[in-house]
């Protein structure tokens, strides 16, 4: 869906942090609110302080389809692991 369409942005957050900490791996859970018009009104990520803000900003820029139910709160997990290919 729309979240996965932006995978390159999340990966870029992670790759940048890996330069400072080559051992960095873990999970980030993003809690965000999609408003009726499809805009994200708030996004907060927790789990990996080195990239939480970067991931939250990327999620905050996504436009979702408008809906009739009003605001929707979503909890979305991401797992980041190093590429072990040589």
N, CA, C and O atoms as a GROMACS GRO file, in nm:
protein
  344
    1UNK      N    1   0.080  -0.119   0.000
    1UNK     CA    2   0.000   0.000   0.000
    1UNK      C    3   0.085   0.126   0.000
    1UNK      O    4   0.202   0.125  -0.039
    2UNK      N    5   0.026   0.233   0.043
    2UNK     CA    6   0.094   0.363   0.039
    2UNK      C    7   0.215   0.368   0.132
    2UNK      O    8   0.312   0.438   0.103
    3UNK      N    9   0.209   0.296   0.243
    3UNK     CA   10   0.322   0.299   0.335
    3UNK      C   11   0.443   0.230   0.270
    3UNK      O   12   0.553   0.284   0.272
    4UNK      N   13   0.421   0.112   0.214
    4UNK     CA   14   0.530   0.037   0.152
    4UNK      C   15   0.586   0.108   0.028
    4UNK      O   16   0.702   0.088  -0.006
    5UNK      N   17   0.506   0.189  -0.037
    5UNK     CA   18   0.552   0.262  -0.156
    5UNK      C   19   0.668   0.356  -0.123
    5UNK      O   20   0.743   0.397  -0.211
    6UNK      N   21   0.683   0.388   0.005
    6UNK     CA   22   0.788   0.482   0.048
    6UNK      C   23   0.905   0.411   0.116
    6UNK      O   24   0.983   0.474   0.187
    7UNK      N   25   0.917   0.280   0.094
    7UNK     CA   26   1.023   0.202   0.160
    7UNK      C   27   1.162   0.262   0.143
    7UNK      O   28   1.244   0.256   0.234
    8UNK      N   29   1.189   0.319   0.026
    8UNK     CA   30   1.322   0.374   0.001
    8UNK      C   31   1.354   0.488   0.098
    8UNK      O   32   1.469   0.505   0.138
    9UNK      N   33   1.254   0.565   0.137
    9UNK     CA   34   1.276   0.675   0.232
    9UNK      C   35   1.312   0.622   0.370
    9UNK      O   36   1.403   0.674   0.435
   10UNK      N   37   1.241   0.518   0.414
   10UNK     CA   38   1.271   0.462   0.547
   10UNK      C   39   1.410   0.399   0.546
   10UNK      O   40   1.487   0.412   0.641
   11UNK      N   41   1.440   0.332   0.436
   11UNK     CA   42   1.570   0.267   0.424
   11UNK      C   43   1.681   0.372   0.426
   11UNK      O   44   1.788   0.350   0.483
   12UNK      N   45   1.656   0.488   0.363
   12UNK     CA   46   1.755   0.595   0.362
   12UNK      C   47   1.781   0.646   0.504
   12UNK      O   48   1.895   0.676   0.539
   13UNK      N   49   1.676   0.656   0.585
   13UNK     CA   50   1.693   0.694   0.726
   13UNK      C   51   1.786   0.596   0.795
   13UNK      O   52   1.879   0.635   0.866
   14UNK      N   53   1.759   0.469   0.772
   14UNK     CA   54   1.837   0.362   0.836
   14UNK      C   55   1.982   0.359   0.786
   14UNK      O   56   2.075   0.347   0.864
   15UNK      N   57   1.998   0.370   0.654
   15UNK     CA   58   2.134   0.366   0.596
   15UNK      C   59   2.220   0.481   0.650
   15UNK      O   60   2.338   0.463   0.678
   16UNK      N   61   2.159   0.598   0.664
   16UNK     CA   62   2.234   0.714   0.717
   16UNK      C   63   2.279   0.686   0.861
   16UNK      O   64   2.392   0.718   0.898
   17UNK      N   65   2.190   0.627   0.941
   17UNK     CA   66   2.224   0.597   1.080
   17UNK      C   67   2.329   0.486   1.090
   17UNK      O   68   2.410   0.485   1.182
   18UNK      N   69   2.328   0.395   0.995
   18UNK     CA   70   2.426   0.285   0.993
   18UNK      C   71   2.569   0.338   0.978
   18UNK      O   72   2.664   0.276   1.027
   19UNK      N   73   2.584   0.450   0.911
   19UNK     CA   74   2.718   0.507   0.894
   19UNK      C   75   2.779   0.545   1.029
   19UNK      O   76   2.900   0.537   1.048
   20UNK      N   77   2.693   0.586   1.122
   20UNK     CA   78   2.740   0.623   1.257
   20UNK      C   79   2.749   0.502   1.349
   20UNK      O   80   2.835   0.496   1.437
   21UNK      N   81   2.660   0.405   1.327
   21UNK     CA   82   2.656   0.286   1.411
   21UNK      C   83   2.635   0.163   1.323
   21UNK      O   84   2.522   0.124   1.296
   22UNK      N   85   2.746   0.101   1.277
   22UNK     CA   86   2.738  -0.011   1.183
   22UNK      C   87   2.664  -0.134   1.237
   22UNK      O   88   2.626  -0.222   1.160
   23UNK      N   89   2.643  -0.139   1.367
   23UNK     CA   90   2.574  -0.255   1.427
   23UNK      C   91   2.424  -0.231   1.446
   23UNK      O   92   2.353  -0.318   1.496
   24UNK      N   93   2.376  -0.115   1.406
   24UNK     CA   94   2.238  -0.076   1.433
   24UNK      C   95   2.136  -0.169   1.366
   24UNK      O   96   2.138  -0.187   1.244
   25UNK      N   97   2.050  -0.225   1.446
   25UNK     CA   98   1.937  -0.305   1.397
   25UNK      C   99   1.824  -0.289   1.497
   25UNK      O  100   1.849  -0.255   1.613
   26UNK      N  101   1.703  -0.314   1.455
   26UNK     CA  102   1.593  -0.310   1.551
   26UNK      C  103   1.460  -0.284   1.486
   26UNK      O  104   1.443  -0.295   1.364
   27UNK      N  105   1.364  -0.249   1.571
   27UNK     CA  106   1.227  -0.225   1.526
   27UNK      C  107   1.184  -0.085   1.562
   27UNK      O  108   1.224  -0.031   1.666
   28UNK      N  109   1.103  -0.027   1.477
   28UNK     CA  110   1.043   0.103   1.502
   28UNK      C  111   0.892   0.086   1.486
   28UNK      O  112   0.846   0.028   1.388
   29UNK      N  113   0.816   0.136   1.582
   29UNK     CA  114   0.670   0.138   1.567
   29UNK      C  115   0.628   0.283   1.551
   29UNK      O  116   0.660   0.367   1.635
   30UNK      N  117   0.557   0.310   1.443
   30UNK     CA  118   0.509   0.446   1.417
   30UNK      C  119   0.361   0.451   1.447
   30UNK      O  120   0.282   0.374   1.393
   31UNK      N  121   0.324   0.545   1.533
   31UNK     CA  122   0.183   0.570   1.561
   31UNK      C  123   0.148   0.699   1.490
   31UNK      O  124   0.207   0.804   1.517
   32UNK      N  125   0.052   0.692   1.398
   32UNK     CA  126   0.017   0.813   1.325
   32UNK      C  127  -0.134   0.823   1.305
   32UNK      O  128  -0.207   0.724   1.312
   33UNK      N  129  -0.179   0.946   1.281
   33UNK     CA  130  -0.321   0.974   1.266
   33UNK      C  131  -0.346   1.024   1.125
   33UNK      O  132  -0.286   1.122   1.080
   34UNK      N  133  -0.436   0.955   1.055
   34UNK     CA  134  -0.478   0.997   0.921
   34UNK      C  135  -0.612   1.069   0.936
   34UNK      O  136  -0.708   1.012   0.987
   35UNK      N  137  -0.616   1.193   0.890
   35UNK     CA  138  -0.740   1.272   0.898
   35UNK      C  139  -0.834   1.236   0.782
   35UNK      O  140  -0.797   1.164   0.689
   36UNK      N  141  -0.956   1.288   0.791
   36UNK     CA  142  -1.059   1.262   0.692
   36UNK      C  143  -1.013   1.295   0.550
   36UNK      O  144  -1.050   1.227   0.455
   37UNK      N  145  -0.933   1.401   0.537
   37UNK     CA  146  -0.888   1.443   0.403
   37UNK      C  147  -0.768   1.364   0.352
   37UNK      O  148  -0.720   1.389   0.241
   38UNK      N  149  -0.719   1.268   0.432
   38UNK     CA  150  -0.608   1.184   0.388
   38UNK      C  151  -0.471   1.233   0.433
   38UNK      O  152  -0.371   1.165   0.410
   39UNK      N  153  -0.466   1.350   0.496
   39UNK     CA  154  -0.338   1.400   0.546
   39UNK      C  155  -0.305   1.337   0.680
   39UNK      O  156  -0.394   1.304   0.759
   40UNK      N  157  -0.176   1.320   0.705
   40UNK     CA  158  -0.131   1.270   0.835
   40UNK      C  159  -0.116   1.391   0.927
   40UNK      O  160  -0.038   1.481   0.899
   41UNK      N  161  -0.192   1.391   1.037
   41UNK     CA  162  -0.189   1.507   1.127
   41UNK      C  163  -0.083   1.494   1.236
   41UNK      O  164  -0.035   1.595   1.288
   42UNK      N  165  -0.047   1.372   1.270
   42UNK     CA  166   0.061   1.354   1.367
   42UNK      C  167   0.125   1.218   1.342
   42UNK      O  168   0.058   1.123   1.302
   43UNK      N  169   0.254   1.210   1.367
   43UNK     CA  170   0.327   1.083   1.353
   43UNK      C  171   0.437   1.081   1.457
   43UNK      O  172   0.517   1.174   1.467
   44UNK      N  173   0.441   0.973   1.534
   44UNK     CA  174   0.544   0.957   1.636
   44UNK      C  175   0.601   0.817   1.624
   44UNK      O  176   0.526   0.719   1.621
   45UNK      N  177   0.732   0.807   1.616
   45UNK     CA  178   0.798   0.677   1.604
   45UNK      C  179   0.879   0.648   1.729
   45UNK      O  180   0.939   0.738   1.789
   46UNK      N  181   0.879   0.522   1.769
   46UNK     CA  182   0.955   0.481   1.886
   46UNK      C  183   1.020   0.346   1.861
   46UNK      O  184   0.962   0.260   1.793
   47UNK      N  185   1.138   0.329   1.914
   47UNK     CA  186   1.205   0.200   1.906
   47UNK      C  187   1.353   0.211   1.875
   47UNK      O  188   1.435   0.137   1.930
   48UNK      N  189   1.388   0.306   1.786
   48UNK     CA  190   1.528   0.325   1.750
   48UNK      C  191   1.556   0.475   1.747
   48UNK      O  192   1.536   0.540   1.644
   49UNK      N  193   1.601   0.531   1.859
   49UNK     CA  194   1.619   0.677   1.868
   49UNK      C  195   1.698   0.738   1.753
   49UNK      O  196   1.675   0.853   1.716
   50UNK      N  197   1.792   0.663   1.697
   50UNK     CA  198   1.875   0.717   1.590
   50UNK      C  199   1.795   0.750   1.464
   50UNK      O  200   1.835   0.837   1.387
   51UNK      N  201   1.682   0.682   1.444
   51UNK     CA  202   1.605   0.706   1.321
   51UNK      C  203   1.458   0.736   1.343
   51UNK      O  204   1.384   0.760   1.247
   52UNK      N  205   1.413   0.735   1.468
   52UNK     CA  206   1.270   0.758   1.496
   52UNK      C  207   1.216   0.884   1.428
   52UNK      O  208   1.113   0.879   1.360
   53UNK      N  209   1.285   0.996   1.445
   53UNK     CA  210   1.235   1.123   1.390
   53UNK      C  211   1.231   1.120   1.238
   53UNK      O  212   1.137   1.171   1.177
   54UNK      N  213   1.332   1.062   1.178
   54UNK     CA  214   1.341   1.054   1.032
   54UNK      C  215   1.224   0.972   0.976
   54UNK      O  216   1.162   1.011   0.878
   55UNK      N  217   1.196   0.860   1.039
   55UNK     CA  218   1.086   0.773   0.995
   55UNK      C  219   0.952   0.845   1.013
   55UNK      O  220   0.867   0.842   0.924
   56UNK      N  221   0.935   0.910   1.128
   56UNK     CA  222   0.809   0.982   1.154
   56UNK      C  223   0.786   1.092   1.051
   56UNK      O  224   0.674   1.112   1.004
   57UNK      N  225   0.894   1.164   1.014
   57UNK     CA  226   0.880   1.270   0.912
   57UNK      C  227   0.838   1.210   0.778
   57UNK      O  228   0.754   1.267   0.708
   58UNK      N  229   0.897   1.096   0.742
   58UNK     CA  230   0.863   1.032   0.614
   58UNK      C  231   0.716   0.990   0.612
   58UNK      O  232   0.647   1.009   0.512
   59UNK      N  233   0.670   0.931   0.722
   59UNK     CA  234   0.529   0.891   0.731
   59UNK      C  235   0.439   1.013   0.724
   59UNK      O  236   0.333   1.010   0.661
   60UNK      N  237   0.480   1.121   0.788
   60UNK     CA  238   0.399   1.243   0.794
   60UNK      C  239   0.374   1.306   0.659
   60UNK      O  240   0.281   1.385   0.644
   61UNK      N  241   0.457   1.273   0.560
   61UNK     CA  242   0.442   1.333   0.427
   61UNK      C  243   0.352   1.251   0.334
   61UNK      O  244   0.318   1.298   0.224
   62UNK      N  245   0.312   1.132   0.375
   62UNK     CA  246   0.230   1.047   0.289
   62UNK      C  247   0.087   1.101   0.283
   62UNK      O  248   0.032   1.144   0.385
   63UNK      N  249   0.028   1.099   0.165
   63UNK     CA  250  -0.113   1.134   0.150
   63UNK      C  251  -0.192   1.005   0.131
   63UNK      O  252  -0.160   0.925   0.043
   64UNK      N  253  -0.292   0.986   0.213
   64UNK     CA  254  -0.378   0.869   0.205
   64UNK      C  255  -0.510   0.909   0.139
   64UNK      O  256  -0.541   1.028   0.129
   65UNK      N  257  -0.588   0.812   0.095
   65UNK     CA  258  -0.720   0.846   0.039
   65UNK      C  259  -0.807   0.910   0.147
   65UNK      O  260  -0.796   0.875   0.264
   66UNK      N  261  -0.892   1.003   0.107
   66UNK     CA  262  -0.983   1.061   0.206
   66UNK      C  263  -1.083   0.953   0.246
   66UNK      O  264  -1.107   0.858   0.173
   67UNK      N  265  -1.140   0.971   0.365
   67UNK     CA  266  -1.234   0.871   0.414
   67UNK      C  267  -1.351   0.942   0.482
   67UNK      O  268  -1.343   1.061   0.512
   68UNK      N  269  -1.457   0.869   0.507
   68UNK     CA  270  -1.576   0.928   0.568
   68UNK      C  271  -1.584   0.903   0.717
   68UNK      O  272  -1.674   0.953   0.784
   69UNK      N  273  -1.490   0.824   0.769
   69UNK     CA  274  -1.499   0.787   0.911
   69UNK      C  275  -1.434   0.886   1.006
   69UNK      O  276  -1.444   0.872   1.128
   70UNK      N  277  -1.368   0.986   0.951
   70UNK     CA  278  -1.297   1.079   1.038
   70UNK      C  279  -1.154   1.032   1.057
   70UNK      O  280  -1.102   0.956   0.975
   71UNK      N  281  -1.091   1.077   1.165
   71UNK     CA  282  -0.950   1.043   1.183
   71UNK      C  283  -0.933   0.897   1.222
   71UNK      O  284  -1.013   0.840   1.296
   72UNK      N  285  -0.825   0.839   1.171
   72UNK     CA  286  -0.793   0.698   1.196
   72UNK      C  287  -0.653   0.692   1.256
   72UNK      O  288  -0.560   0.751   1.201
   73UNK      N  289  -0.638   0.621   1.367
   73UNK     CA  290  -0.506   0.604   1.427
   73UNK      C  291  -0.449   0.470   1.385
   73UNK      O  292  -0.516   0.367   1.391
   74UNK      N  293  -0.325   0.472   1.341
   74UNK     CA  294  -0.259   0.352   1.290
   74UNK      C  295  -0.130   0.330   1.369
   74UNK      O  296  -0.055   0.424   1.395
   75UNK      N  297  -0.104   0.206   1.406
   75UNK     CA  298   0.026   0.166   1.462
   75UNK      C  299   0.091   0.075   1.359
   75UNK      O  300   0.035  -0.030   1.324
   76UNK      N  301   0.208   0.115   1.310
   76UNK     CA  302   0.271   0.041   1.202
   76UNK      C  303   0.415   0.005   1.240
   76UNK      O  304   0.495   0.094   1.266
   77UNK      N  305   0.447  -0.125   1.242
   77UNK     CA  306   0.583  -0.166   1.280
   77UNK      C  307   0.677  -0.176   1.160
   77UNK      O  308   0.636  -0.216   1.051
   78UNK      N  309   0.801  -0.141   1.181
   78UNK     CA  310   0.907  -0.158   1.082
   78UNK      C  311   1.019  -0.236   1.149
   78UNK      O  312   1.046  -0.216   1.267
   79UNK      N  313   1.084  -0.324   1.074
   79UNK     CA  314   1.203  -0.392   1.125
   79UNK      C  315   1.319  -0.356   1.033
   79UNK      O  316   1.307  -0.360   0.911
   80UNK      N  317   1.431  -0.320   1.093
   80UNK     CA  318   1.549  -0.282   1.016
   80UNK      C  319   1.664  -0.376   1.050
   80UNK      O  320   1.705  -0.387   1.166
   81UNK      N  321   1.715  -0.442   0.948
   81UNK     CA  322   1.830  -0.530   0.967
   81UNK      C  323   1.936  -0.496   0.863
   81UNK      O  324   1.905  -0.452   0.752
   82UNK      N  325   2.059  -0.517   0.901
   82UNK     CA  326   2.170  -0.488   0.809
   82UNK      C  327   2.169  -0.587   0.693
   82UNK      O  328   2.127  -0.702   0.708
   83UNK      N  329   2.214  -0.542   0.580
   83UNK     CA  330   2.230  -0.628   0.464
   83UNK      C  331   2.359  -0.707   0.485
   83UNK      O  332   2.468  -0.650   0.487
   84UNK      N  333   2.346  -0.836   0.500
   84UNK     CA  334   2.464  -0.918   0.532
   84UNK      C  335   2.535  -0.971   0.409
   84UNK      O  336   2.631  -1.046   0.422
   85UNK      N  337   2.490  -0.934   0.290
   85UNK     CA  338   2.560  -0.979   0.169
   85UNK      C  339   2.697  -0.914   0.163
   85UNK      O  340   2.712  -0.798   0.202
   86UNK      N  341   2.794  -0.984   0.115
   86UNK     CA  342   2.930  -0.930   0.106
   86UNK      C  343   2.954  -0.874  -0.033
   86UNK      O  344   3.062  -0.824  -0.062
   0.00000   0.00000   0.00000
